[in-house]
């Protein structure tokens, strides 16, 4: 079945639905799909930060989750 045929079938079936809950679920699903289609574009600063993070990983500059949690707690106390 082609995309056009699928769309037509969906339209025909949706127009026959009278259950509001089902229609709300359908629109929620459609909205989620639309949101997933949007690609987030990184700024130059964000790309640089990601690159620095990847370099840190490659260089072995890592902290455990526990260590990072402790550093964050200390930073928040200041």
Rosetta constraint file for C-alpha pairs under 8 A:
AtomPair CA 1 CA 5 HARMONIC 6.11 0.50
AtomPair CA 1 CA 6 HARMONIC 6.52 0.50
AtomPair CA 2 CA 6 HARMONIC 6.21 0.50
AtomPair CA 3 CA 7 HARMONIC 6.16 0.50
AtomPair CA 4 CA 8 HARMONIC 6.23 0.50
AtomPair CA 5 CA 9 HARMONIC 6.17 0.50
AtomPair CA 6 CA 10 HARMONIC 6.15 0.50
AtomPair CA 7 CA 11 HARMONIC 6.14 0.50
AtomPair CA 8 CA 12 HARMONIC 6.16 0.50
AtomPair CA 9 CA 13 HARMONIC 6.19 0.50
AtomPair CA 10 CA 14 HARMONIC 5.98 0.50
AtomPair CA 11 CA 15 HARMONIC 6.13 0.50
AtomPair CA 12 CA 16 HARMONIC 6.74 0.50
AtomPair CA 13 CA 17 HARMONIC 6.77 0.50
AtomPair CA 14 CA 23 HARMONIC 7.68 0.50
AtomPair CA 17 CA 22 HARMONIC 7.70 0.50
AtomPair CA 17 CA 23 HARMONIC 7.23 0.50
AtomPair CA 18 CA 23 HARMONIC 7.72 0.50
AtomPair CA 19 CA 23 HARMONIC 6.45 0.50
AtomPair CA 20 CA 24 HARMONIC 6.10 0.50
AtomPair CA 21 CA 25 HARMONIC 6.20 0.50
AtomPair CA 22 CA 26 HARMONIC 6.20 0.50
AtomPair CA 23 CA 27 HARMONIC 6.25 0.50
AtomPair CA 24 CA 28 HARMONIC 6.09 0.50
AtomPair CA 25 CA 29 HARMONIC 6.17 0.50
AtomPair CA 26 CA 30 HARMONIC 6.22 0.50
AtomPair CA 27 CA 31 HARMONIC 6.03 0.50
AtomPair CA 28 CA 32 HARMONIC 6.18 0.50
AtomPair CA 29 CA 33 HARMONIC 6.32 0.50
AtomPair CA 30 CA 34 HARMONIC 6.28 0.50
AtomPair CA 31 CA 35 HARMONIC 6.16 0.50
AtomPair CA 32 CA 36 HARMONIC 6.24 0.50
AtomPair CA 33 CA 37 HARMONIC 6.42 0.50
AtomPair CA 34 CA 38 HARMONIC 6.93 0.50
AtomPair CA 42 CA 46 HARMONIC 5.64 0.50
AtomPair CA 42 CA 47 HARMONIC 6.03 0.50
AtomPair CA 43 CA 47 HARMONIC 6.21 0.50
AtomPair CA 44 CA 48 HARMONIC 6.17 0.50
AtomPair CA 45 CA 49 HARMONIC 6.24 0.50
AtomPair CA 46 CA 50 HARMONIC 6.20 0.50
AtomPair CA 47 CA 51 HARMONIC 6.11 0.50
AtomPair CA 48 CA 52 HARMONIC 6.12 0.50
AtomPair CA 49 CA 53 HARMONIC 6.21 0.50
AtomPair CA 50 CA 54 HARMONIC 6.24 0.50
AtomPair CA 51 CA 55 HARMONIC 6.20 0.50
AtomPair CA 52 CA 56 HARMONIC 6.15 0.50
AtomPair CA 53 CA 57 HARMONIC 6.30 0.50
AtomPair CA 54 CA 58 HARMONIC 6.20 0.50
AtomPair CA 55 CA 59 HARMONIC 6.07 0.50
AtomPair CA 56 CA 60 HARMONIC 6.13 0.50
AtomPair CA 56 CA 61 HARMONIC 4.92 0.50
AtomPair CA 56 CA 62 HARMONIC 7.08 0.50
AtomPair CA 57 CA 61 HARMONIC 5.68 0.50
AtomPair CA 57 CA 62 HARMONIC 6.28 0.50
AtomPair CA 63 CA 67 HARMONIC 5.83 0.50
AtomPair CA 63 CA 68 HARMONIC 5.98 0.50
AtomPair CA 64 CA 68 HARMONIC 6.13 0.50
AtomPair CA 65 CA 69 HARMONIC 6.04 0.50
AtomPair CA 66 CA 70 HARMONIC 6.22 0.50
AtomPair CA 67 CA 71 HARMONIC 6.21 0.50
AtomPair CA 68 CA 72 HARMONIC 6.11 0.50
AtomPair CA 69 CA 73 HARMONIC 6.19 0.50
AtomPair CA 70 CA 74 HARMONIC 6.23 0.50
AtomPair CA 71 CA 75 HARMONIC 6.13 0.50
AtomPair CA 72 CA 76 HARMONIC 6.09 0.50
AtomPair CA 73 CA 77 HARMONIC 6.39 0.50
AtomPair CA 74 CA 78 HARMONIC 6.96 0.50
